[in-house]
Amino acid sequence: MTSPVMPTYARADVAFERGEGPYLFTSAGERYLDFGSGIAVTSLGHAHPHLVEALKAQAEKLWHTSNLYRIEGQERLAERLVENSFADTVFFGNSGAEALECCIKLARKYQYAIGAPERYRILTFEGAFHGRTLATLAAGGQEKHLEGFGPVVEGFDQVEWGDVAAAHDAIGKQTAAILVEPIEGESGVRMPVKNFLRDLRSLADEHGVLLMLDEVQTGIGRTGKFLAHEHWGVAPDVAAVAKALGGGFPIGACLATATAAQGMVAGTHGSTFGGNPLAVAAANAVLDIMLADGFFDQVEVMHKKLIDGVDSIARRYQGVIAEVRGLGMLIGMRCIGPNTDLVAALREREMLVIPAGDNVVRLLPPLIIDESHIDEALEKLADACAEIAAK
């Protein structure tokens, strides 16, 4: 029987009915170690008791009112995001792509507000992935995503990832902002060169453009800090977050300084569902856990154990894994053979991982994993590599 679901996904033939911590369970009772986290989303694992209780409590009171009225949980969430980031103000949507759309609109509106409406173009970087809307596809600039969706939305200029000189040369009289991922996740956990973000900050200041960071995958704890740019000591003007913010409940946010957001006044942007009571109840519960003392210190401890273990396996199986890179619980393994072989071999061993560009397999476990989960993952990874190496 043909599924009535539109066939836009190449799905694995496995379905899950429940989850607990870093595990997913099929209806037959098979237990999978989830080192994909729904593509970096379930940051606190599955069915975390605090998140479940927060959603249940909110669901029994109020689901939705729209943004025509004040939403107290939304105001509290915005205050906490501001207190723990560079930002002064927050707009809530439902996804990473919506958060990026807000960033794009904000950049244009900022230049308009300061008297430079001709500045509307945004500089982006090769290999970027910013979402699946028409504008965010154009910002990413990848042909495989743009094919068949022309004409491409105008207003984006792209240069080589990591090339600050090319970025300098590409900024012109129409440039409004620079948009970049601190780490290019979908393109294979591509790490920035040492001063890349710092140099882009200087470039933005020099030319009067905004520095906007796509932290949809890297933000809200994924790299072991609340926002990934903290690793490099660089503060943007604008940042987009989503994925981990709701712990599995759809929510996205555009964070901005007051200066950058000065054009975003009443009527300039909106969302029916964005930041509704259910979504912000989930997000506030996530922050309750993540902002507790010692949480990110523990993530760093587990990162070291995990990446050291993966490095050791990569050295043992150099014909399978060529390189290991990443921060926190965002780790990429560049493969020698097709990365799909390693994904499949691990799935056969009931472990879930995520493929990426540059022939990479991503490890994106929940941030709450402990040593026993890492030991289990490393055992499965070593076994999978041994099987591939023997072929």
Secondary structure per residue as TSV (DSSP state, phi and psi in degrees):
chain	resnum	aa	ss	phi	psi
A	1	M	-	360.0	130.9
A	2	T	-	-75.4	133.4
A	3	S	-	-71.5	141.5
A	4	P	S	-75.7	-6.4
A	5	V	S	-74.3	131.5
A	6	M	-	-56.3	130.8
A	7	P	S	-81.2	57.2
A	8	T	-	-93.4	-2.5
A	9	Y	-	-120.5	141.0
A	10	A	-	-93.5	84.0
A	11	R	-	-80.7	144.6
A	12	A	-	-72.9	148.1
A	13	D	S	-84.0	65.1
A	14	V	-	-150.5	141.5
A	15	A	-	-133.6	148.1
A	16	F	-	-119.0	144.5
A	17	E	S	-110.0	-18.4
A	18	R	E	-158.4	165.1
A	19	G	E	-140.7	157.9
A	20	E	E	-152.3	116.2
A	21	G	B	59.3	-129.2
A	22	P	T	-89.1	18.4
A	23	Y	E	-119.0	146.8
A	24	L	E	-119.9	147.0
A	25	F	E	-125.9	135.2
A	26	T	-	-82.9	170.3
A	27	S	T	-64.7	-22.3
A	28	A	T	-84.7	-1.4
A	29	G	-	90.8	5.3
A	30	E	-	-70.0	136.8
A	31	R	E	-109.1	122.6
A	32	Y	E	-109.5	135.7
A	33	L	E	-80.9	116.2
A	34	D	E	-93.2	96.6
A	35	F	S	-105.3	30.2
A	36	G	S	-118.9	-27.2
A	37	S	H	52.2	40.3
A	38	G	H	59.9	36.5
A	39	I	H	63.8	61.9
A	40	A	H	67.8	29.5
A	41	V	T	-104.4	-53.5
A	42	T	-	-78.9	71.3
A	43	S	T	-65.0	-26.1
A	44	L	T	-108.6	21.9
A	45	G	-	78.0	-171.2
A	46	H	B	-96.1	139.8
A	47	A	S	55.3	40.4
A	48	H	-	-59.7	127.5
A	49	P	H	-54.8	-38.6
A	50	H	H	-69.1	-39.0
A	51	L	H	-68.6	-41.4
A	52	V	H	-61.3	-45.8
A	53	E	H	-64.6	-40.9
A	54	A	H	-63.1	-42.7
A	55	L	H	-70.3	-40.9
A	56	K	H	-61.2	-45.4
A	57	A	H	-62.2	-42.4
A	58	Q	H	-70.4	-38.8
A	59	A	H	-61.8	-28.3
A	60	E	T	-81.7	-8.2
A	61	K	T	-110.2	-57.1
A	62	L	-	-162.1	128.3
A	63	W	S	-95.2	-44.8
A	64	H	-	-154.5	141.3
A	65	T	-	-132.2	-19.7
A	66	S	-	83.6	168.6
A	67	N	T	-88.0	17.8
A	68	L	T	-75.1	-13.8
A	69	Y	S	-131.9	161.6
A	70	R	-	-64.6	144.0
A	71	I	-	-125.2	107.2
A	72	E	H	-61.7	-39.7
A	73	G	H	-64.3	-32.9
A	74	Q	H	-67.0	-42.8
A	75	E	H	-63.6	-40.6
A	76	R	H	-64.9	-42.2
A	77	L	H	-63.7	-43.4
A	78	A	H	-60.8	-43.2
A	79	E	H	-59.7	-41.2
A	80	R	H	-71.0	-37.5
A	81	L	H	-65.2	-41.8
A	82	V	H	-64.9	-44.5
A	83	E	H	-61.1	-27.1
A	84	N	T	-112.1	19.5
A	85	S	S	-148.2	-173.8
A	86	F	S	-76.1	-14.0
A	87	A	-	-82.0	159.8
A	88	D	S	-111.1	-19.3
A	89	T	E	-152.7	154.6
A	90	V	E	-138.9	137.4
A	91	F	E	-113.2	135.3
A	92	F	E	-106.1	134.0
A	93	G	E	-126.3	-155.2
A	94	N	S	-116.2	-3.9
A	95	S	S	-161.6	170.3
A	96	G	H	-65.3	-41.5
A	97	A	H	-61.2	-40.5
A	98	E	H	-66.5	-37.8
A	99	A	H	-61.6	-40.6
A	100	L	H	-69.9	-37.1
A	101	E	H	-59.1	-40.5
A	102	C	H	-63.3	-42.2
A	103	C	H	-57.5	-45.2
A	104	I	H	-63.7	-46.2
A	105	K	H	-64.1	-41.5
A	106	L	H	-60.3	-42.4
A	107	A	H	-61.3	-43.7
A	108	R	H	-66.9	-42.0
A	109	K	H	-68.5	-33.1
A	110	Y	H	-60.6	-49.3
A	111	Q	H	-64.3	-38.1
A	112	Y	H	-61.8	-43.0
A	113	A	H	-66.2	-29.2
A	114	I	T	-95.5	9.5
A	115	G	T	91.3	22.1
A	116	A	-	-129.2	61.0
A	117	P	T	-62.9	-18.6
A	118	E	T	-71.9	-13.4
A	119	R	-	-92.5	98.4
A	120	Y	-	-131.6	-11.1
A	121	R	E	-81.6	151.0
A	122	I	E	-124.5	130.9
A	123	L	E	-89.0	126.4
A	124	T	E	-127.3	-178.1
A	125	F	E	-128.6	145.0
A	126	E	T	-54.2	137.4
A	127	G	T	89.4	-5.1
A	128	A	-	-69.9	152.0
A	129	F	-	-133.5	116.3
A	130	H	-	-118.2	2.2
A	131	G	-	134.6	-177.3
A	132	R	S	-113.6	3.9
A	133	T	S	-74.0	167.4
A	134	L	H	-61.8	-40.8
A	135	A	H	-70.5	-43.0
A	136	T	H	-71.8	-29.3
A	137	L	H	-63.1	-43.0
A	138	A	H	-63.6	-38.5
A	139	A	H	-63.9	-39.6
A	140	G	H	-69.7	-37.3
A	141	G	-	72.3	13.8
A	142	Q	-	-86.3	124.7
A	143	E	H	-58.6	-37.9
A	144	K	H	-64.2	-25.8
A	145	H	H	-90.1	-26.9
A	146	L	H	-87.1	-20.6
A	147	E	T	-56.2	125.7
A	148	G	T	87.3	-1.7
A	149	F	S	-115.6	26.5
A	150	G	-	-76.2	167.3
A	151	P	S	-72.0	147.5
A	152	V	-	-66.6	136.5
A	153	V	-	-56.8	129.4
A	154	E	S	-84.7	149.8
A	155	G	-	122.1	14.1
A	156	F	E	-126.9	136.2
A	157	D	E	-122.2	134.1
A	158	Q	E	-122.4	140.0
A	159	V	E	-129.7	172.4
A	160	E	-	-63.8	137.2
A	161	W	T	-56.1	127.9
A	162	G	T	86.8	-4.9
A	163	D	-	-95.5	93.5
A	164	V	H	-70.0	-36.0
A	165	A	H	-62.1	-42.5
A	166	A	H	-65.8	-37.1
A	167	A	H	-63.1	-43.0
A	168	H	H	-57.8	-46.1
A	169	D	H	-69.3	-26.7
A	170	A	H	-83.3	-16.4
A	171	I	-	-76.0	125.0
A	172	G	-	-129.7	-167.5
A	173	K	T	-68.7	-14.5
A	174	Q	T	-102.1	0.3
A	175	T	E	-76.6	130.1
A	176	A	E	-103.8	-31.7
A	177	A	E	-162.6	163.0
A	178	I	E	-111.8	130.5
A	179	L	E	-120.8	125.6
A	180	V	E	-151.0	148.3
A	181	E	-	-86.5	134.2
A	182	P	S	-58.6	-39.0
A	183	I	S	-132.1	130.4
A	184	E	B	-80.1	98.1
A	185	G	T	-72.6	-55.7
A	186	E	T	-64.8	-24.2
A	187	S	T	-88.2	6.7
A	188	G	T	115.8	31.5
A	189	V	-	53.4	53.2
A	190	R	B	-80.1	120.0
A	191	M	-	-89.0	142.9
A	192	P	-	-74.2	149.3
A	193	V	-	-65.4	160.8
A	194	K	T	-46.3	-51.1
A	195	N	T	-105.6	14.7
A	196	F	H	-57.6	-54.7
A	197	L	H	-67.4	-36.6
A	198	R	H	-64.8	-41.3
A	199	D	H	-67.3	-36.2
A	200	L	H	-66.5	-36.1
A	201	R	H	-60.9	-45.0
A	202	S	H	-64.4	-39.6
A	203	L	H	-64.2	-43.0
A	204	A	H	-62.1	-44.0
A	205	D	H	-63.7	-41.6
A	206	E	H	-61.6	-37.5
A	207	H	H	-104.0	2.9
A	208	G	T	69.7	32.7
A	209	V	-	-114.4	161.8
A	210	L	E	-83.9	144.9
A	211	L	E	-100.9	116.9
A	212	M	E	-117.9	131.9
A	213	L	E	-111.6	132.6
A	214	D	E	-89.2	99.6
A	215	E	-	-108.5	27.7
A	216	V	T	-61.1	-43.2
A	217	Q	T	-92.1	-35.5
A	218	T	T	-87.1	-18.6
A	219	G	T	-84.5	174.4
A	220	I	T	56.5	52.6
A	221	G	T	91.9	-12.9
A	222	R	T	-56.5	-36.9
A	223	T	T	-96.6	8.4
A	224	G	S	94.9	-0.9
A	225	K	S	-129.8	160.8
A	226	F	S	-56.1	-48.8
A	227	L	S	-125.7	140.7
A	228	A	G	-63.7	-31.8
A	229	H	G	-63.3	-16.3
A	230	E	G	-61.3	-27.0
A	231	H	G	-60.6	-28.9
A	232	W	G	-107.8	4.7
A	233	G	T	64.2	34.1
A	234	V	-	-119.1	132.7
A	235	A	-	-107.2	125.7
A	236	P	-	-82.8	179.0
A	237	D	S	-91.7	-29.7
A	238	V	E	-145.7	146.1
A	239	A	E	-147.3	145.7
A	240	A	E	-106.8	133.8
A	241	V	E	-130.8	158.2
A	242	A	-	-167.7	-124.1
A	243	K	G	29.9	-90.6
A	244	A	G	-69.3	-15.6
A	245	L	G	-59.2	-38.8
A	246	G	G	-98.0	-0.1
A	247	G	T	62.2	17.2
A	248	G	T	127.6	-16.9
A	249	F	S	-90.6	132.9
A	250	P	-	-63.7	121.0
A	251	I	-	-162.8	142.1
A	252	G	E	-135.4	164.0
A	253	A	E	-151.2	143.2
A	254	C	E	-106.9	117.3
A	255	L	E	-101.2	138.9
A	256	A	E	-151.8	156.5
A	257	T	-	-74.9	160.2
A	258	A	T	-61.7	-37.4
A	259	T	T	-62.8	-48.1
A	260	A	T	-64.1	-34.3
A	261	A	T	-92.4	11.4
A	262	Q	T	-62.6	-23.1
A	263	G	T	-85.8	-10.3
A	264	M	-	-88.7	78.2
A	265	V	-	-101.1	176.2
A	266	A	T	-51.9	128.8
A	267	G	T	94.3	-9.1
A	268	T	S	-83.8	-21.6
A	269	H	-	-157.9	159.0
A	270	G	-	-170.4	171.6
A	271	S	-	-157.6	131.6
A	272	T	S	-66.6	-49.4
A	273	F	S	-92.9	-19.0
A	274	G	T	-56.1	124.1
A	275	G	T	69.0	30.9
A	276	N	-	-73.0	168.9
A	277	P	H	-55.8	-38.6
A	278	L	H	-66.6	-45.5
A	279	A	H	-63.0	-44.5
A	280	V	H	-75.2	-25.1
A	281	A	H	-63.7	-42.4
A	282	A	H	-64.4	-46.5
A	283	A	H	-65.6	-40.8
A	284	N	H	-63.2	-36.4
A	285	A	H	-65.7	-39.2
A	286	V	H	-59.4	-46.0
A	287	L	H	-67.6	-31.5
A	288	D	H	-53.3	-42.4
A	289	I	H	-77.8	-48.7
A	290	M	H	-68.7	-32.7
A	291	L	T	-88.0	2.2
A	292	A	S	-69.1	148.2
A	293	D	T	-55.5	132.4
A	294	G	T	87.9	-7.3
A	295	F	H	-61.2	-51.8
A	296	F	H	-72.4	-26.9
A	297	D	H	-61.3	-40.9
A	298	Q	H	-67.9	-37.6
A	299	V	H	-59.1	-42.0
A	300	E	H	-65.2	-39.7
A	301	V	H	-61.4	-45.8
A	302	M	H	-69.0	-33.7
A	303	H	H	-58.9	-46.3
A	304	K	H	-62.4	-43.7
A	305	K	H	-63.6	-43.0
A	306	L	H	-68.2	-49.2
A	307	I	H	-71.1	-32.4
A	308	D	H	-63.9	-40.8
A	309	G	H	-66.5	-42.1
A	310	V	H	-66.4	-40.8
A	311	D	H	-58.2	-43.2
A	312	S	H	-62.1	-43.1
A	313	I	H	-66.4	-39.6
A	314	A	H	-61.7	-39.2
A	315	R	H	-67.5	-33.8
A	316	R	H	-73.2	-33.1
A	317	Y	T	-122.6	66.6
A	318	Q	T	-68.8	-16.0
A	319	G	T	-84.4	-2.4
A	320	V	T	-114.1	-48.1
A	321	I	E	-116.2	123.8
A	322	A	E	-92.2	-29.8
A	323	E	E	-159.8	146.4
A	324	V	E	-124.3	134.1
A	325	R	E	-152.2	158.9
A	326	G	E	141.7	178.6
A	327	L	E	-135.8	149.2
A	328	G	T	54.9	-130.9
A	329	M	T	-101.6	37.8
A	330	L	E	-127.0	94.3
A	331	I	E	-125.4	133.0
A	332	G	E	-114.5	136.8
A	333	M	E	-116.1	110.3
A	334	R	E	-80.3	125.7
A	335	C	E	-94.0	157.2
A	336	I	S	-82.4	-54.6
A	337	G	S	-84.1	-175.6
A	338	P	-	-57.7	131.5
A	339	N	H	-61.5	-23.9
A	340	T	H	-63.5	-27.9
A	341	D	H	-64.0	-43.0
A	342	L	H	-71.5	-39.2
A	343	V	H	-58.5	-46.1
A	344	A	H	-67.5	-41.3
A	345	A	H	-63.3	-37.2
A	346	L	H	-72.7	-37.5
A	347	R	H	-64.4	-35.9
A	348	E	H	-61.2	-27.2
A	349	R	T	-95.6	15.9
A	350	E	T	60.4	47.8
A	351	M	E	-134.4	132.1
A	352	L	E	-104.5	128.7
A	353	V	-	-134.9	173.4
A	354	I	E	-123.4	127.7
A	355	P	E	-74.2	158.9
A	356	A	E	-148.8	177.2
A	357	G	T	-65.9	174.3
A	358	D	T	60.0	27.8
A	359	N	T	58.3	40.2
A	360	V	E	-105.4	148.0
A	361	V	E	-110.7	127.3
A	362	R	E	-96.0	137.9
A	363	L	E	-102.9	117.6
A	364	L	-	-131.8	59.4
A	365	P	-	-70.8	162.3
A	366	P	-	-58.1	151.8
A	367	L	T	-74.2	-6.2
A	368	I	T	-98.8	9.3
A	369	I	-	-64.9	153.9
A	370	D	-	-118.2	-175.2
A	371	E	H	-60.5	-35.9
A	372	S	H	-64.5	-36.9
A	373	H	H	-68.9	-38.9
A	374	I	H	-66.7	-42.6
A	375	D	H	-59.6	-42.7
A	376	E	H	-63.2	-43.7
A	377	A	H	-64.2	-43.3
A	378	L	H	-65.3	-36.7
A	379	E	H	-63.7	-43.8
A	380	K	H	-66.2	-41.1
A	381	L	H	-64.3	-45.2
A	382	A	H	-61.2	-41.7
A	383	D	H	-65.6	-42.0
A	384	A	H	-64.3	-42.1
A	385	C	H	-64.6	-38.9
A	386	A	H	-62.4	-40.9
A	387	E	H	-65.0	-44.4
A	388	I	H	-66.7	-40.1
A	389	A	H	-64.6	-28.3
A	390	A	H	-81.1	-11.2
A	391	K	-	-75.5	360.0
